[in-house]
């Protein structure tokens, strides 16, 4: 994990620097680490904030408003950790690709565990919300995307049902302000986004055939569920394999449009 932190925060630096910082924070009681099982029997650790570290950082402006996420050595080594590491791998693929292409996507442009109300007391939760700026000569495009990382631990049907939740977010109306107003205030997502973010599925944890079948099930949901059709026309819905964006880069034509069409770059 320290090597991933180095690649994210100090790509031109050395691993020793990150290790020294982490060990100093650990000695001060702000972070700790836990060993992770590794099939290759190499020593791998996951780093996390202690309760004191979480208390110290919770009021930082860049973290303000995020829900607390307490973690202990037991939960750090639980089944959630492999998923968290897959999300980190996904973020790192985008960050390194942006750096190579001269685009803008920094560590703070990736917000984990973002959720929004979809009405009736329910919420949709994305594994991450990504901000990304494509810089091409004098033209700049600011993109946003909800990122769903799937390790094939849930059924394909449950994965595809996530599209219904995003469709509900797309259609969810904001409550009007004031009792005298008779009209709605428009889509609730306009409070946070000028355009509806793209929805990107990143799949891993299974054979190529199984992952392709899961992408086909996502496409079937877009094609046959009437609620999903509207956001599919307005926002890009796409899926890819994590290992493909790690090998080729997210900006390559490795994304399958869920509304149909040839593989393309997610920025198209």
DODRENMI-438651 format. One line per 2 residues: their letters; for each residue x, y, z of C-alpha. Coordinates in steps of 0.2 Angstrom, whole numbers. Example, Ala and Ser with C-alpha at 12.3 -4.5 7.8 and 13.67 -1.06 7.14 Angstrom:
# residues 2
as	62/-22/39 | 68/-5/36
//
This chain:
# residues 268
xx	0/0/0 | 14/12/4
xx	20/10/-14 | 3/14/-21
xx	3/30/-10 | 20/34/-17
xx	13/32/-35 | -2/43/-31
xx	6/57/-21 | 25/57/-25
xx	27/48/-42 | 44/55/-44
xx	50/52/-26 | 56/37/-17
xx	47/24/-7 | 58/27/8
xx	51/45/10 | 33/38/11
xx	38/25/23 | 47/37/34
xx	31/48/34 | 19/34/38
xx	31/27/52 | 32/44/60
xx	13/46/59 | 11/28/66
xx	23/32/81 | 12/48/85
xx	-3/37/85 | -12/45/70
xx	-11/30/58 | -8/11/60
xx	-7/-4/48 | -13/-22/47
xx	-5/-36/38 | -16/-43/23
xx	-16/-60/17 | -6/-62/1
xx	-6/-78/-10 | 13/-74/-14
xx	17/-74/4 | 25/-56/3
xx	22/-44/17 | 8/-32/12
xx	0/-20/24 | -15/-9/23
xx	-13/8/32 | -28/17/40
xx	-32/31/51 | -33/28/70
xx	-47/36/80 | -36/50/85
xx	-31/52/66 | -49/53/61
xx	-53/66/74 | -38/76/69
xx	-43/76/50 | -62/77/51
xx	-62/96/51 | -50/98/36
xx	-59/109/23 | -56/96/10
xx	-64/82/21 | -78/92/28
xx	-95/85/25 | -89/67/23
xx	-97/54/34 | -85/47/48
xx	-77/30/43 | -70/22/58
xx	-59/7/55 | -50/-5/66
xx	-37/-19/63 | -51/-31/62
xx	-61/-22/50 | -46/-17/40
xx	-42/-35/37 | -60/-39/33
xx	-69/-43/17 | -71/-25/13
xx	-52/-22/12 | -50/-31/-5
xx	-64/-20/-12 | -56/-5/-5
xx	-39/-10/-13 | -48/-12/-30
xx	-55/5/-29 | -38/12/-25
xx	-31/3/-40 | -44/10/-51
xx	-40/28/-45 | -22/25/-48
xx	-25/20/-66 | -35/36/-69
xx	-22/47/-60 | -7/40/-69
xx	-15/41/-86 | -20/59/-82
xx	-2/63/-78 | 4/55/-94
xx	-8/64/-105 | -7/81/-96
xx	-24/81/-90 | -30/87/-73
xx	-34/74/-60 | -26/75/-43
xx	-28/64/-27 | -42/75/-20
xx	-52/74/-36 | -58/56/-31
xx	-70/56/-17 | -74/38/-10
xx	-92/33/-4 | -102/47/-11
xx	-121/44/-8 | -137/54/-14
xx	-155/52/-9 | -166/44/-22
xx	-182/47/-12 | -193/36/-1
xx	-179/36/12 | -167/27/0
xx	-150/32/-6 | -138/27/-20
xx	-120/25/-15 | -106/26/-28
xx	-89/18/-24 | -81/35/-29
xx	-85/52/-37 | -72/57/-49
xx	-68/74/-56 | -57/75/-71
xx	-52/89/-83 | -47/85/-101
xx	-35/98/-107 | -33/97/-126
xx	-23/113/-133 | -35/127/-129
xx	-50/117/-126 | -54/111/-108
xx	-68/99/-103 | -73/96/-85
xx	-80/78/-83 | -88/70/-68
xx	-91/51/-66 | -99/40/-53
xx	-87/25/-52 | -93/7/-47
xx	-80/-6/-44 | -86/-24/-44
xx	-76/-38/-39 | -89/-51/-44
xx	-94/-54/-27 | -112/-50/-30
xx	-124/-58/-42 | -124/-51/-60
xx	-143/-46/-57 | -139/-36/-41
xx	-125/-27/-51 | -136/-22/-65
xx	-149/-16/-52 | -137/-2/-48
xx	-142/6/-64 | -160/7/-58
xx	-154/17/-43 | -144/29/-54
xx	-160/31/-65 | -170/35/-49
xx	-156/48/-44 | -158/55/-62
xx	-177/57/-60 | -178/62/-42
xx	-185/79/-40 | -179/92/-27
xx	-191/97/-14 | -198/115/-17
xx	-192/128/-4 | -206/136/5
xx	-224/130/7 | -232/142/-5
xx	-222/136/-20 | -232/124/-31
xx	-219/118/-43 | -204/107/-40
xx	-186/114/-40 | -180/102/-54
xx	-169/87/-53 | -161/85/-36
xx	-144/81/-44 | -143/99/-50
xx	-138/105/-33 | -121/97/-35
xx	-118/94/-53 | -121/105/-69
xx	-123/90/-79 | -127/72/-74
xx	-111/63/-70 | -106/48/-81
xx	-108/31/-73 | -93/20/-75
xx	-92/1/-70 | -75/-6/-67
xx	-75/-25/-66 | -63/-38/-60
xx	-61/-54/-49 | -67/-66/-62
xx	-62/-74/-79 | -63/-64/-95
xx	-79/-73/-100 | -88/-70/-84
xx	-84/-52/-84 | -90/-50/-102
xx	-106/-59/-97 | -108/-46/-83
xx	-106/-32/-95 | -119/-40/-106
xx	-131/-40/-92 | -128/-22/-89
xx	-132/-18/-107 | -148/-29/-106
xx	-154/-18/-91 | -151/-2/-101
xx	-160/-9/-116 | -175/-16/-107
xx	-179/-6/-92 | -189/9/-96
xx	-183/19/-81 | -164/17/-86
xx	-167/22/-104 | -168/41/-100
xx	-151/43/-91 | -144/32/-104
xx	-148/45/-117 | -141/59/-108
xx	-126/52/-99 | -113/40/-104
xx	-115/23/-96 | -100/12/-99
xx	-90/-3/-92 | -73/-10/-93
xx	-61/-23/-85 | -49/-16/-71
xx	-34/-25/-78 | -37/-17/-96
xx	-37/1/-89 | -21/-4/-79
xx	-13/-11/-94 | -18/1/-108
xx	-25/16/-98 | -42/22/-95
xx	-41/35/-110 | -40/20/-123
xx	-55/12/-132 | -57/-1/-118
xx	-74/5/-112 | -90/-4/-118
xx	-105/8/-120 | -120/1/-110
xx	-132/9/-123 | -123/0/-137
xx	-109/4/-149 | -91/0/-152
xx	-78/1/-137 | -72/19/-134
xx	-63/30/-122 | -73/35/-107
xx	-70/53/-111 | -78/52/-128
//
